[in-house]
Amino acid sequence: MALLRLVVPMQNVVAGLHTPLRNPGSASSGLRKLVYSNRSLKALFGESTLHLLHEVQRDEIAGIGRRTFVVWNGIPSPSTLKPDGRPAERGLTATFVGRLTDQKGVERLENFLALQSISRLVVCGDGPLRGYVEELAVRDKRVVFMGWQPNNLVQKTIAENDVLVLPSRWEGMPLTAIESLRIGTPVIAQNLPIMRRLSEDALGIIISDFDSIVDLEMAVSQVRRDMPKASSISDVAAHLFDARTQYAKLLSELISMRTC
């Protein structure tokens, strides 16, 4: 970041802007609606260049900012990679990683567990709904609640299980999903604009509806039937989300602004 401040006047750039339409109106607080309204964003950032996390945001911020550019988030190479191989016939194992909040769709995990084909769900994270998850683990012995874990153990858990689940109600650029793909583990994701966009280029993303048990059953069947090899999922994700490549793209954009 110190280098970027030498390259370009940083006060003119809003980096990694989060935008309003990620969050369904029914789940938004009054304050969030006010802060994320187009009028508020234009007042705050109307004279700025906006670094967007994905192309979908361009429609969300139409008319805001002097200029926009898109650079996806990148992450370092994971410490663990998933070996190639199909899920065992005994049952599908899954991982949930994230803050235990309403935004992350934690309560939708019960719909996923309604599937008899799920043999284990490992939950890594902490937050306001911790008590709910602890109670769920008591009621359903397939749930393994690990609480907060360091990243190396989270990556190991993602690699050991068949699929990562992302039931979020809204997301910007979900790093957990990107990390899972880089490890080689496919993702069953809620039907969100950003996940539809990522699925156009990445392998291993299955779009579903975590409010529909029928849709989830179809997604699980697809994991068993049609998934590319873990190494293929990982290789494509490494190309799309390499931290050094994305940093270079961001630096290039900032240099071009400096020289214009």
N, C-alpha and C positions, 0 to 999 in steps of 0.2 A: 504494500500500500504506500510506503514511503516513496518508492520509485514512481508510482503513478502520480503522486502529488507533485513531483518534479516535472512530469511530462505535460500535465494539463491542469488548468485551474479547477480544482475539484469542486468548488462551490457551484459551478455551472452544470454539474452532472449529478443526477439522482441515480444511484446504482442499485440494481436489483429491485426496482419498484414493484410493490405488490398492489394489485388493482382490485376494484370493487366486485366485479361480477363472479369472482371465485366463490363468493359467499351467498348462498340462497337467502333471499329476503326474509323468509320465515325464521331463519336462524340468526339473523343480524340483530344486534342491539341498536337502540336509537343512536347512541354515540358513534358506533361503527358506521352506521348509515350516513351520519353527518360527515364524519372524517373522510369516508371513501366516496362521497358524492362527487360528481364531475365538477361542480362549482367549487368545492373546497380544494380539490386536486389542482384545478386550473389556477386558483389564487396562490397556491403554494409553489407550483412547479411550472407555471405557464411560460416562464422565460428560460427554462432549463432544457438540457438534453437528457432524455430518459433512457436509461439502460433497462430493457425489458428482459424478463426471464424466458419468455417464449412468444411465438408469433400470435397466439390467441389474444394476447393482451392488447395488440394494436386496435382491435375492434372495441375493446373495453375502454380505451382512453382516447377515442376519436376526438380531436380538437384540443387535446391537452399537450403542452410542451412544444418547443420549437422544432425538435427533431427527435427521432427514436432510433435505436438500434437494438438488435437482439443478440445476446450471447448466452447460451445455455450454461447452467451450472456444471462444473466439472468436479470430479472427486479423484483422490489418489488411488493407485492400484490397491486392491484389497489384500489383506494378509492371508486369506483363504480362498480357494477356488473350489467350486462344486465338481466332483467327478462326473463323467458321462454315465448315463444309465437311466432306465425307466423307473418310475415309482413302483414300489412293491404292490402286489395285488392285495395284500392284507388290509390296506387302507391308506388314505392320503394323510401325510403329516404337513402341518402348516405353521408359519411363524407370523406373529403380529409384532411390529416394533413401532413405538411412538409414545407421545404424551397421551396419558389416559384422560382424554377430554371428549366432550360432545363433538367438537370439530373433527376429531379423528374417527368418529363413527364407532366408538368402542361398543356401544350397546347392540350394534348390528352383528357383532360376533355371534350372538345367540342364533341368528338366522343361519349363519355358516355352520354352527354346531348342530343344527337340525338335520343336517345331512348324515345319514348312517355311514357314508363312505369316509368320513373324517375320523381318523384313529387318534390323532393328537393335535392340539393347538398350543403352541408355546407363546406366551405373552411376555415381551420385554418392554419395560417402561414404568413410568410413575406419573402421578398426577391426581387431580381431584376425584377421578372415578376409580381410584385404587381399591377402595372398599367394595365397589361393585364387582371388580374382577376377582378379588379374593373370595367373595361369596359365590361367584360363578364357578371358581375352581373347586369349591366345596361341593356344589351341586352336581358338577359334571367332572368326573375323574379324568376325562380326556384333556382337560385344561391344565397346563403346567405354567404357573405364574412365577416368573423369575425376578420381577421388579426391575429396577435400573441395573444395567450391566455395562462394563467398559466395552469400547467398540470392537476390540479383537474378539471378545466372547460373543458379541452380537453377530459378527460376521461368521463365526464358527457355527452358531445356531442356525443362521439363514442357510448356510451351505449344507447342514446336516438334514434339513427338512425339505420336503418336496416343492413347496410353494410359499411365497410371501403373500399375505392378504393386505389390501389397502382399502378399507371400507369408508374412507374419509368423506365428509360432507362437502368439503372444498379444500383445494390445495393450490399453492403457487407452483413451485417446481419441487416435487417430492424427492428429497435426497435418499430416503429409505428405499424407495422403488428403484432409483438409479443404482444404489449400492447393491441391491439384490441382483439386478441384471448384470452388473460387473462381476459379481461372484459366479453367475451362471444359473441362478435360481429364478424360475418364471414368477410372474406377478399376476394375481387376480385382483383387478382394480375396479373400484366404483366408476361408473360411467360419467367421468368428468372431462371438460374440454381439454385440459392439459394431458390427461392420459390418452385420450383419442389422438391428440397430436403426436405424442411420443410413440404411439403404436404404429404410426405411419413409417417410421424409420427403424425403431428398435425391434428386436426379436423377443418373444417370450412374454408379451403383455396380453392378457386376456381381459377384455372389457366386460363387466357384468353389472348386475343390479343387486346390491346387498339387501335390498328390501324384498327381493323375490327369491324364494327358495328354489323355484323352477329354474330361474336364470343361473343361480349358483350351482345347481346340479349339472347344468350344461357346461359351465365353466370348468368344473372338476373333471368331467368326462373329456373335455378338450385337453386338459393337462395330461391325462393318461394316454390320449390317443394321438395327438397331433403336435406335441411340442418338439422344437428343434433340440439338438444335443446341447448340453450345458455349455460345452466349449464354444459352440456357435453363438449362443446367447451372450456369453462373456466377451467374445471377440468383437462382436458388433457394438456392444455397449462401450468397450474400451475405446473404439474409434469415435463414438459419438460424444462421450462424456469424459475424455481424458483431461485431467486438471491442467496439465501444461499446455495442451492445445487450446483450451478455452481461455486460459490466461493470456496466451499469445493473441488470440482474437480480440480480447478486450483491450490489450495494450495497443494493438494496431488501430482500433477504432479511436482511442484516445489520442494517439499520435496524429491521425488524420484530422482530428478536430483542431489540434494545435497548429497544424500547417495550413489549414484552410484560411 
